[in-house]
Amino acid sequence: MGRMTAVLVAYAGRHGGTRQIAEVIAAELGAAGLTVDVRDAADVAGVEHYGAVVVGSALYYHRWRPEAVRLLERNARALAERPVWLFHSGPCGPGAATHQVSLPAKVALLAARIDAERTVTFGGRLDPATVHGLIPKLLASGRRAGDFRDWDRIKAWARDVGRRVRTRVAL
């Protein structure tokens, strides 16, 4: 299997929750026999060496992290030439695991430009210990605190991505 069939899983987040999702996705892709690199979006110089790309961002106030947006902007042409999947994590509280959040407008335009697959929303993690500011602290103190990441759903999505990478990328 050549280098071009490697998959990049890039993530952007402040507190490690999105990184953990990226690592679980990478583990599933690896189990499907794909070569995977997991990188912080800020550290991605280019995507030319990858046959497929997954980009994920934590959602803060319905915005993507700037380093994830920059990755999409800087690599738009190369991303348009390969299959791309996007995910974001963020919703917390009751119903978080099934709550679908639409892409922020700027990211939606980029996603359309690179012809990315439909974005999936995963529940997030809200740890009161890592939250700063009055409003976030109030949110974190109530029913929205906790870990709302649905690992079974994340793994199933990753397995689906793996199957589609294998059929769409010349092995």
mmCIF file of the C-alpha atoms, coordinates in Angstrom:
data_MODEL
# 
_entry.id   MODEL 
# 
loop_
_atom_site.group_PDB 
_atom_site.id 
_atom_site.type_symbol 
_atom_site.label_atom_id 
_atom_site.label_alt_id 
_atom_site.label_comp_id 
_atom_site.label_asym_id 
_atom_site.label_entity_id 
_atom_site.label_seq_id 
_atom_site.pdbx_PDB_ins_code 
_atom_site.Cartn_x 
_atom_site.Cartn_y 
_atom_site.Cartn_z 
_atom_site.occupancy 
_atom_site.B_iso_or_equiv 
_atom_site.pdbx_formal_charge 
_atom_site.auth_seq_id 
_atom_site.auth_comp_id 
_atom_site.auth_asym_id 
_atom_site.auth_atom_id 
_atom_site.pdbx_PDB_model_num 
ATOM 1   C CA . MET A 1 1   ? 0.000   0.000  0.000  1.00 0.00 ? 1   MET A CA 1 
ATOM 2   C CA . GLY A 1 2   ? 1.592   3.272  -1.127 1.00 0.00 ? 2   GLY A CA 1 
ATOM 3   C CA . ARG A 1 3   ? 1.887   6.550  0.703  1.00 0.00 ? 3   ARG A CA 1 
ATOM 4   C CA . MET A 1 4   ? -0.957  8.032  -1.371 1.00 0.00 ? 4   MET A CA 1 
ATOM 5   C CA . THR A 1 5   ? -3.385  5.663  0.313  1.00 0.00 ? 5   THR A CA 1 
ATOM 6   C CA . ALA A 1 6   ? -2.602  7.101  3.723  1.00 0.00 ? 6   ALA A CA 1 
ATOM 7   C CA . VAL A 1 7   ? -5.399  8.971  5.463  1.00 0.00 ? 7   VAL A CA 1 
ATOM 8   C CA . LEU A 1 8   ? -4.853  12.206 7.358  1.00 0.00 ? 8   LEU A CA 1 
ATOM 9   C CA . VAL A 1 9   ? -7.018  12.766 10.438 1.00 0.00 ? 9   VAL A CA 1 
ATOM 10  C CA . ALA A 1 10  ? -6.549  16.410 11.489 1.00 0.00 ? 10  ALA A CA 1 
ATOM 11  C CA . TYR A 1 11  ? -8.201  17.913 14.551 1.00 0.00 ? 11  TYR A CA 1 
ATOM 12  C CA . ALA A 1 12  ? -8.538  21.287 16.262 1.00 0.00 ? 12  ALA A CA 1 
ATOM 13  C CA . GLY A 1 13  ? -9.649  21.856 19.833 1.00 0.00 ? 13  GLY A CA 1 
ATOM 14  C CA . ARG A 1 14  ? -8.492  23.395 23.064 1.00 0.00 ? 14  ARG A CA 1 
ATOM 15  C CA . HIS A 1 15  ? -9.012  20.781 25.745 1.00 0.00 ? 15  HIS A CA 1 
ATOM 16  C CA . GLY A 1 16  ? -8.178  17.411 24.166 1.00 0.00 ? 16  GLY A CA 1 
ATOM 17  C CA . GLY A 1 17  ? -11.736 16.156 23.630 1.00 0.00 ? 17  GLY A CA 1 
ATOM 18  C CA . THR A 1 18  ? -11.613 16.511 19.840 1.00 0.00 ? 18  THR A CA 1 
ATOM 19  C CA . ARG A 1 19  ? -8.114  15.027 19.731 1.00 0.00 ? 19  ARG A CA 1 
ATOM 20  C CA . GLN A 1 20  ? -9.441  11.923 21.490 1.00 0.00 ? 20  GLN A CA 1 
ATOM 21  C CA . ILE A 1 21  ? -12.217 11.620 18.903 1.00 0.00 ? 21  ILE A CA 1 
ATOM 22  C CA . ALA A 1 22  ? -9.599  11.931 16.125 1.00 0.00 ? 22  ALA A CA 1 
ATOM 23  C CA . GLU A 1 23  ? -7.492  9.205  17.758 1.00 0.00 ? 23  GLU A CA 1 
ATOM 24  C CA . VAL A 1 24  ? -10.463 6.828  17.972 1.00 0.00 ? 24  VAL A CA 1 
ATOM 25  C CA . ILE A 1 25  ? -11.312 7.513  14.295 1.00 0.00 ? 25  ILE A CA 1 
ATOM 26  C CA . ALA A 1 26  ? -7.668  6.868  13.370 1.00 0.00 ? 26  ALA A CA 1 
ATOM 27  C CA . ALA A 1 27  ? -7.651  3.588  15.315 1.00 0.00 ? 27  ALA A CA 1 
ATOM 28  C CA . GLU A 1 28  ? -10.748 2.374  13.418 1.00 0.00 ? 28  GLU A CA 1 
ATOM 29  C CA . LEU A 1 29  ? -9.207  3.354  10.055 1.00 0.00 ? 29  LEU A CA 1 
ATOM 30  C CA . GLY A 1 30  ? -6.004  1.575  11.054 1.00 0.00 ? 30  GLY A CA 1 
ATOM 31  C CA . ALA A 1 31  ? -7.981  -1.541 11.968 1.00 0.00 ? 31  ALA A CA 1 
ATOM 32  C CA . ALA A 1 32  ? -9.476  -1.399 8.443  1.00 0.00 ? 32  ALA A CA 1 
ATOM 33  C CA . GLY A 1 33  ? -5.947  -1.741 7.074  1.00 0.00 ? 33  GLY A CA 1 
ATOM 34  C CA . LEU A 1 34  ? -5.348  1.912  6.195  1.00 0.00 ? 34  LEU A CA 1 
ATOM 35  C CA . THR A 1 35  ? -2.231  3.900  7.018  1.00 0.00 ? 35  THR A CA 1 
ATOM 36  C CA . VAL A 1 36  ? -3.236  6.858  9.180  1.00 0.00 ? 36  VAL A CA 1 
ATOM 37  C CA . ASP A 1 37  ? -1.577  10.029 10.463 1.00 0.00 ? 37  ASP A CA 1 
ATOM 38  C CA . VAL A 1 38  ? -3.256  11.968 13.285 1.00 0.00 ? 38  VAL A CA 1 
ATOM 39  C CA . ARG A 1 39  ? -2.166  15.594 13.426 1.00 0.00 ? 39  ARG A CA 1 
ATOM 40  C CA . ASP A 1 40  ? -3.129  18.823 15.104 1.00 0.00 ? 40  ASP A CA 1 
ATOM 41  C CA . ALA A 1 41  ? -4.601  20.967 12.309 1.00 0.00 ? 41  ALA A CA 1 
ATOM 42  C CA . ALA A 1 42  ? -2.126  23.731 13.194 1.00 0.00 ? 42  ALA A CA 1 
ATOM 43  C CA . ASP A 1 43  ? 0.765   21.365 12.332 1.00 0.00 ? 43  ASP A CA 1 
ATOM 44  C CA . VAL A 1 44  ? -0.476  20.272 8.893  1.00 0.00 ? 44  VAL A CA 1 
ATOM 45  C CA . ALA A 1 45  ? 1.725   21.766 6.169  1.00 0.00 ? 45  ALA A CA 1 
ATOM 46  C CA . GLY A 1 46  ? -0.085  20.122 3.250  1.00 0.00 ? 46  GLY A CA 1 
ATOM 47  C CA . VAL A 1 47  ? -2.335  17.223 2.261  1.00 0.00 ? 47  VAL A CA 1 
ATOM 48  C CA . GLU A 1 48  ? -0.696  16.202 -1.042 1.00 0.00 ? 48  GLU A CA 1 
ATOM 49  C CA . HIS A 1 49  ? 0.707   12.967 0.412  1.00 0.00 ? 49  HIS A CA 1 
ATOM 50  C CA . TYR A 1 50  ? -2.685  11.688 1.528  1.00 0.00 ? 50  TYR A CA 1 
ATOM 51  C CA . GLY A 1 51  ? -5.279  9.770  -0.429 1.00 0.00 ? 51  GLY A CA 1 
ATOM 52  C CA . ALA A 1 52  ? -8.114  10.910 1.848  1.00 0.00 ? 52  ALA A CA 1 
ATOM 53  C CA . VAL A 1 53  ? -8.545  13.475 4.609  1.00 0.00 ? 53  VAL A CA 1 
ATOM 54  C CA . VAL A 1 54  ? -10.715 13.744 7.727  1.00 0.00 ? 54  VAL A CA 1 
ATOM 55  C CA . VAL A 1 55  ? -10.850 17.141 9.445  1.00 0.00 ? 55  VAL A CA 1 
ATOM 56  C CA . GLY A 1 56  ? -12.526 17.707 12.799 1.00 0.00 ? 56  GLY A CA 1 
ATOM 57  C CA . SER A 1 57  ? -13.012 20.761 14.958 1.00 0.00 ? 57  SER A CA 1 
ATOM 58  C CA . ALA A 1 58  ? -14.422 21.491 18.352 1.00 0.00 ? 58  ALA A CA 1 
ATOM 59  C CA . LEU A 1 59  ? -17.342 23.905 18.138 1.00 0.00 ? 59  LEU A CA 1 
ATOM 60  C CA . TYR A 1 60  ? -17.079 27.034 20.274 1.00 0.00 ? 60  TYR A CA 1 
ATOM 61  C CA . TYR A 1 61  ? -20.161 29.248 20.117 1.00 0.00 ? 61  TYR A CA 1 
ATOM 62  C CA . HIS A 1 62  ? -21.057 27.653 16.746 1.00 0.00 ? 62  HIS A CA 1 
ATOM 63  C CA . ARG A 1 63  ? -17.627 28.468 15.316 1.00 0.00 ? 63  ARG A CA 1 
ATOM 64  C CA . TRP A 1 64  ? -14.873 26.168 14.109 1.00 0.00 ? 64  TRP A CA 1 
ATOM 65  C CA . ARG A 1 65  ? -11.394 26.578 15.550 1.00 0.00 ? 65  ARG A CA 1 
ATOM 66  C CA . PRO A 1 66  ? -9.346  28.951 13.334 1.00 0.00 ? 66  PRO A CA 1 
ATOM 67  C CA . GLU A 1 67  ? -6.573  26.402 12.738 1.00 0.00 ? 67  GLU A CA 1 
ATOM 68  C CA . ALA A 1 68  ? -9.091  23.950 11.219 1.00 0.00 ? 68  ALA A CA 1 
ATOM 69  C CA . VAL A 1 69  ? -10.570 26.678 8.991  1.00 0.00 ? 69  VAL A CA 1 
ATOM 70  C CA . ARG A 1 70  ? -7.046  27.669 7.865  1.00 0.00 ? 70  ARG A CA 1 
ATOM 71  C CA . LEU A 1 71  ? -6.247  24.052 6.964  1.00 0.00 ? 71  LEU A CA 1 
ATOM 72  C CA . LEU A 1 72  ? -9.328  23.952 4.690  1.00 0.00 ? 72  LEU A CA 1 
ATOM 73  C CA . GLU A 1 73  ? -8.550  27.365 3.164  1.00 0.00 ? 73  GLU A CA 1 
ATOM 74  C CA . ARG A 1 74  ? -4.867  26.760 2.477  1.00 0.00 ? 74  ARG A CA 1 
ATOM 75  C CA . ASN A 1 75  ? -5.391  23.304 1.010  1.00 0.00 ? 75  ASN A CA 1 
ATOM 76  C CA . ALA A 1 76  ? -8.721  23.837 -0.778 1.00 0.00 ? 76  ALA A CA 1 
ATOM 77  C CA . ARG A 1 77  ? -7.403  22.891 -4.234 1.00 0.00 ? 77  ARG A CA 1 
ATOM 78  C CA . ALA A 1 78  ? -5.659  19.715 -3.066 1.00 0.00 ? 78  ALA A CA 1 
ATOM 79  C CA . LEU A 1 79  ? -8.622  18.759 -0.875 1.00 0.00 ? 79  LEU A CA 1 
ATOM 80  C CA . ALA A 1 80  ? -10.968 19.095 -3.853 1.00 0.00 ? 80  ALA A CA 1 
ATOM 81  C CA . GLU A 1 81  ? -8.958  16.323 -5.565 1.00 0.00 ? 81  GLU A CA 1 
ATOM 82  C CA . ARG A 1 82  ? -9.434  13.728 -2.825 1.00 0.00 ? 82  ARG A CA 1 
ATOM 83  C CA . PRO A 1 83  ? -12.265 12.459 -0.628 1.00 0.00 ? 83  PRO A CA 1 
ATOM 84  C CA . VAL A 1 84  ? -12.759 14.593 2.489  1.00 0.00 ? 84  VAL A CA 1 
ATOM 85  C CA . TRP A 1 85  ? -14.892 13.998 5.565  1.00 0.00 ? 85  TRP A CA 1 
ATOM 86  C CA . LEU A 1 86  ? -15.621 16.654 8.180  1.00 0.00 ? 86  LEU A CA 1 
ATOM 87  C CA . PHE A 1 87  ? -16.798 16.289 11.760 1.00 0.00 ? 87  PHE A CA 1 
ATOM 88  C CA . HIS A 1 88  ? -17.322 18.648 14.617 1.00 0.00 ? 88  HIS A CA 1 
ATOM 89  C CA . SER A 1 89  ? -17.897 18.020 18.296 1.00 0.00 ? 89  SER A CA 1 
ATOM 90  C CA . GLY A 1 90  ? -19.547 20.273 20.760 1.00 0.00 ? 90  GLY A CA 1 
ATOM 91  C CA . PRO A 1 91  ? -23.160 19.737 21.789 1.00 0.00 ? 91  PRO A CA 1 
ATOM 92  C CA . CYS A 1 92  ? -23.435 18.921 25.486 1.00 0.00 ? 92  CYS A CA 1 
ATOM 93  C CA . GLY A 1 93  ? -26.363 18.029 27.688 1.00 0.00 ? 93  GLY A CA 1 
ATOM 94  C CA . PRO A 1 94  ? -29.517 15.958 27.118 1.00 0.00 ? 94  PRO A CA 1 
ATOM 95  C CA . GLY A 1 95  ? -29.873 14.916 23.472 1.00 0.00 ? 95  GLY A CA 1 
ATOM 96  C CA . ALA A 1 96  ? -26.296 15.948 22.645 1.00 0.00 ? 96  ALA A CA 1 
ATOM 97  C CA . ALA A 1 97  ? -25.406 12.617 21.057 1.00 0.00 ? 97  ALA A CA 1 
ATOM 98  C CA . THR A 1 98  ? -28.036 12.956 18.318 1.00 0.00 ? 98  THR A CA 1 
ATOM 99  C CA . HIS A 1 99  ? -28.061 16.744 17.931 1.00 0.00 ? 99  HIS A CA 1 
ATOM 100 C CA . GLN A 1 100 ? -26.881 17.699 14.416 1.00 0.00 ? 100 GLN A CA 1 
ATOM 101 C CA . VAL A 1 101 ? -25.311 21.149 14.108 1.00 0.00 ? 101 VAL A CA 1 
ATOM 102 C CA . SER A 1 102 ? -24.993 22.808 10.711 1.00 0.00 ? 102 SER A CA 1 
ATOM 103 C CA . LEU A 1 103 ? -21.614 24.114 9.615  1.00 0.00 ? 103 LEU A CA 1 
ATOM 104 C CA . PRO A 1 104 ? -20.723 27.739 10.280 1.00 0.00 ? 104 PRO A CA 1 
ATOM 105 C CA . ALA A 1 105 ? -21.261 29.751 7.058  1.00 0.00 ? 105 ALA A CA 1 
ATOM 106 C CA . LYS A 1 106 ? -17.563 30.208 6.249  1.00 0.00 ? 106 LYS A CA 1 
ATOM 107 C CA . VAL A 1 107 ? -16.821 26.506 6.751  1.00 0.00 ? 107 VAL A CA 1 
ATOM 108 C CA . ALA A 1 108 ? -19.932 25.534 4.757  1.00 0.00 ? 108 ALA A CA 1 
ATOM 109 C CA . LEU A 1 109 ? -18.621 27.540 1.778  1.00 0.00 ? 109 LEU A CA 1 
ATOM 110 C CA . LEU A 1 110 ? -15.232 25.837 2.051  1.00 0.00 ? 110 LEU A CA 1 
ATOM 111 C CA . ALA A 1 111 ? -16.870 22.421 2.373  1.00 0.00 ? 111 ALA A CA 1 
ATOM 112 C CA . ALA A 1 112 ? -18.854 23.077 -0.810 1.00 0.00 ? 112 ALA A CA 1 
ATOM 113 C CA . ARG A 1 113 ? -15.719 24.241 -2.610 1.00 0.00 ? 113 ARG A CA 1 
ATOM 114 C CA . ILE A 1 114 ? -13.800 21.065 -1.750 1.00 0.00 ? 114 ILE A CA 1 
ATOM 115 C CA . ASP A 1 115 ? -16.884 18.875 -2.234 1.00 0.00 ? 115 ASP A CA 1 
ATOM 116 C CA . ALA A 1 116 ? -16.598 17.390 1.263  1.00 0.00 ? 116 ALA A CA 1 
ATOM 117 C CA . GLU A 1 117 ? -18.995 14.723 2.484  1.00 0.00 ? 117 GLU A CA 1 
ATOM 118 C CA . ARG A 1 118 ? -21.871 15.823 4.735  1.00 0.00 ? 118 ARG A CA 1 
ATOM 119 C CA . THR A 1 119 ? -20.514 16.945 8.091  1.00 0.00 ? 119 THR A CA 1 
ATOM 120 C CA . VAL A 1 120 ? -21.271 14.783 11.097 1.00 0.00 ? 120 VAL A CA 1 
ATOM 121 C CA . THR A 1 121 ? -21.817 16.230 14.580 1.00 0.00 ? 121 THR A CA 1 
ATOM 122 C CA . PHE A 1 122 ? -20.588 14.343 17.629 1.00 0.00 ? 122 PHE A CA 1 
ATOM 123 C CA . GLY A 1 123 ? -21.476 15.197 21.196 1.00 0.00 ? 123 GLY A CA 1 
ATOM 124 C CA . GLY A 1 124 ? -18.776 17.030 23.097 1.00 0.00 ? 124 GLY A CA 1 
ATOM 125 C CA . ARG A 1 125 ? -17.244 17.046 26.533 1.00 0.00 ? 125 ARG A CA 1 
ATOM 126 C CA . LEU A 1 126 ? -17.701 19.891 28.989 1.00 0.00 ? 126 LEU A CA 1 
ATOM 127 C CA . ASP A 1 127 ? -15.398 19.724 31.982 1.00 0.00 ? 127 ASP A CA 1 
ATOM 128 C CA . PRO A 1 128 ? -16.081 22.566 34.452 1.00 0.00 ? 128 PRO A CA 1 
ATOM 129 C CA . ALA A 1 129 ? -12.398 22.468 35.480 1.00 0.00 ? 129 ALA A CA 1 
ATOM 130 C CA . THR A 1 130 ? -11.223 23.577 32.010 1.00 0.00 ? 130 THR A CA 1 
ATOM 131 C CA . VAL A 1 131 ? -13.850 26.243 31.386 1.00 0.00 ? 131 VAL A CA 1 
ATOM 132 C CA . HIS A 1 132 ? -13.046 29.964 31.694 1.00 0.00 ? 132 HIS A CA 1 
ATOM 133 C CA . GLY A 1 133 ? -15.471 32.882 31.843 1.00 0.00 ? 133 GLY A CA 1 
ATOM 134 C CA . LEU A 1 134 ? -18.761 33.403 33.648 1.00 0.00 ? 134 LEU A CA 1 
ATOM 135 C CA . ILE A 1 135 ? -21.250 32.178 31.016 1.00 0.00 ? 135 ILE A CA 1 
ATOM 136 C CA . PRO A 1 136 ? -19.311 28.980 30.159 1.00 0.00 ? 136 PRO A CA 1 
ATOM 137 C CA . LYS A 1 137 ? -18.920 28.273 33.890 1.00 0.00 ? 137 LYS A CA 1 
ATOM 138 C CA . LEU A 1 138 ? -22.671 28.645 34.409 1.00 0.00 ? 138 LEU A CA 1 
ATOM 139 C CA . LEU A 1 139 ? -23.322 26.251 31.507 1.00 0.00 ? 139 LEU A CA 1 
ATOM 140 C CA . ALA A 1 140 ? -20.739 23.787 32.803 1.00 0.00 ? 140 ALA A CA 1 
ATOM 141 C CA . SER A 1 141 ? -22.236 23.775 36.284 1.00 0.00 ? 141 SER A CA 1 
ATOM 142 C CA . GLY A 1 142 ? -25.592 22.448 35.106 1.00 0.00 ? 142 GLY A CA 1 
ATOM 143 C CA . ARG A 1 143 ? -26.937 19.557 33.062 1.00 0.00 ? 143 ARG A CA 1 
ATOM 144 C CA . ARG A 1 144 ? -24.547 20.311 30.216 1.00 0.00 ? 144 ARG A CA 1 
ATOM 145 C CA . ALA A 1 145 ? -21.450 19.290 32.163 1.00 0.00 ? 145 ALA A CA 1 
ATOM 146 C CA . GLY A 1 146 ? -20.027 15.874 31.379 1.00 0.00 ? 146 GLY A CA 1 
ATOM 147 C CA . ASP A 1 147 ? -18.857 13.743 28.476 1.00 0.00 ? 147 ASP A CA 1 
ATOM 148 C CA . PHE A 1 148 ? -21.449 13.372 25.714 1.00 0.00 ? 148 PHE A CA 1 
ATOM 149 C CA . ARG A 1 149 ? -19.231 11.697 23.136 1.00 0.00 ? 149 ARG A CA 1 
ATOM 150 C CA . ASP A 1 150 ? -20.933 8.577  21.771 1.00 0.00 ? 150 ASP A CA 1 
ATOM 151 C CA . TRP A 1 151 ? -17.944 6.319  21.122 1.00 0.00 ? 151 TRP A CA 1 
ATOM 152 C CA . ASP A 1 152 ? -19.990 3.580  19.406 1.00 0.00 ? 152 ASP A CA 1 
ATOM 153 C CA . ARG A 1 153 ? -21.416 6.114  16.968 1.00 0.00 ? 153 ARG A CA 1 
ATOM 154 C CA . ILE A 1 154 ? -17.973 7.660  16.346 1.00 0.00 ? 154 ILE A CA 1 
ATOM 155 C CA . LYS A 1 155 ? -16.462 4.221  15.678 1.00 0.00 ? 155 LYS A CA 1 
ATOM 156 C CA . ALA A 1 156 ? -19.304 3.230  13.340 1.00 0.00 ? 156 ALA A CA 1 
ATOM 157 C CA . TRP A 1 157 ? -18.857 6.481  11.376 1.00 0.00 ? 157 TRP A CA 1 
ATOM 158 C CA . ALA A 1 158 ? -15.100 5.873  11.161 1.00 0.00 ? 158 ALA A CA 1 
ATOM 159 C CA . ARG A 1 159 ? -15.651 2.309  9.896  1.00 0.00 ? 159 ARG A CA 1 
ATOM 160 C CA . ASP A 1 160 ? -17.971 3.681  7.214  1.00 0.00 ? 160 ASP A CA 1 
ATOM 161 C CA . VAL A 1 161 ? -15.332 6.246  6.207  1.00 0.00 ? 161 VAL A CA 1 
ATOM 162 C CA . GLY A 1 162 ? -12.752 3.430  6.068  1.00 0.00 ? 162 GLY A CA 1 
ATOM 163 C CA . ARG A 1 163 ? -14.932 1.346  3.745  1.00 0.00 ? 163 ARG A CA 1 
ATOM 164 C CA . ARG A 1 164 ? -15.498 4.332  1.484  1.00 0.00 ? 164 ARG A CA 1 
ATOM 165 C CA . VAL A 1 165 ? -11.813 5.272  1.406  1.00 0.00 ? 165 VAL A CA 1 
ATOM 166 C CA . ARG A 1 166 ? -10.995 1.726  0.294  1.00 0.00 ? 166 ARG A CA 1 
ATOM 167 C CA . THR A 1 167 ? -13.536 1.871  -2.544 1.00 0.00 ? 167 THR A CA 1 
ATOM 168 C CA . ARG A 1 168 ? -12.773 5.430  -3.680 1.00 0.00 ? 168 ARG A CA 1 
ATOM 169 C CA . VAL A 1 169 ? -9.004  5.546  -3.393 1.00 0.00 ? 169 VAL A CA 1 
ATOM 170 C CA . ALA A 1 170 ? -7.007  3.310  -5.751 1.00 0.00 ? 170 ALA A CA 1 
ATOM 171 C CA . LEU A 1 171 ? -5.226  0.862  -3.445 1.00 0.00 ? 171 LEU A CA 1 
# 
